[in-house]
Amino acid sequence: MPTNEERATFAKKALIGYLEAKQIKIEISIEDYEISDLICDLLHLGDILNFHSRDLLDRAIMHYEEETKNRLTSHNYPSNPIT
């Protein structure tokens, strides 16, 4: 089972691919609105695939809470470099 740091790395790679597909150049760091935009566009994809956006969000939050329940603080991850 992957660690949360590994999961974050998977997500970061997906986000970078998404931003590249939108032809958005990242020079220093990933911004929070870019993550929100990806989540939003994933919900649009869910609509096309006939998934309910609230169900997707609820499930994602449930998974996140389960995977982070033993974390002592909310800032255990390294800073926000691109590489």
N, C-alpha and C positions, 0 to 999 in steps of 0.2 A: 504494500500500500504506500503511495507517495506521501511524503511529508507536506505540510502546508507551504513550506518554502518551495518545494518542487512544484506544487500546484500553482503557486504564484508565478513561477518561471514559465509554466505551460501557458498561463493566461497572458503573460507579458509577450510571449512569442506570437500568440494569436492576435493580440492588440496591435503589435507592430505590423503584422501582415495586413490587418484591417486598415490601418492608417496608410500603409503603402498602397493598398488597393484604391484608397480615396485620394491618392497623390498628395498626402499631407506629410511634409518633411518635419522630422523631429530632430532638433539640434541639441538640446540639453536634457530635458526630462519629459516624462509623460505627465500630462495634466489631468486633473480629475474629470473635467468635462469630456475628455476623449474616452475615458472609461464609460461614462454615462451614455455617450453617443453610441458606443458599441453595444451596450446593454439594450438601448432603445431599438437599434437596428436588429438585434437578435429577436426582440419581441415582434418586430414587423415580420421577420422570417417565421416566427411561431404562428402569427396570424395566417400567413400563406399556407402553412402546413396544418392549419386547423387546430392548433393548440390554444389554450386559454392563457392569456398573458398573466393574469393574477395567479393561476396555478403554477406557471413556470417560476414566477418570482417567489411565491410561497415555498416551493420546493427548493429553490436555490438558497433561500435564507435558512431553511431547515438544515440543509447540508452544511452550509457555512457555520451555523451555530454548533452543530454536532462536531465538526472538524476543529473548531476553536474553543470548545468548552473548557479545555485544560490549560489554556493560555493564561498567563498571569497578567499581562498587560496588552493593550491594543497596539503597541508599537514595537513588537519583537522583530520586525523585518528591517533589513538594511535600508539606507536612504534610497532615493529614487533615480539612480543613474540608468541610462539607456542600455549600456553594455553589461 
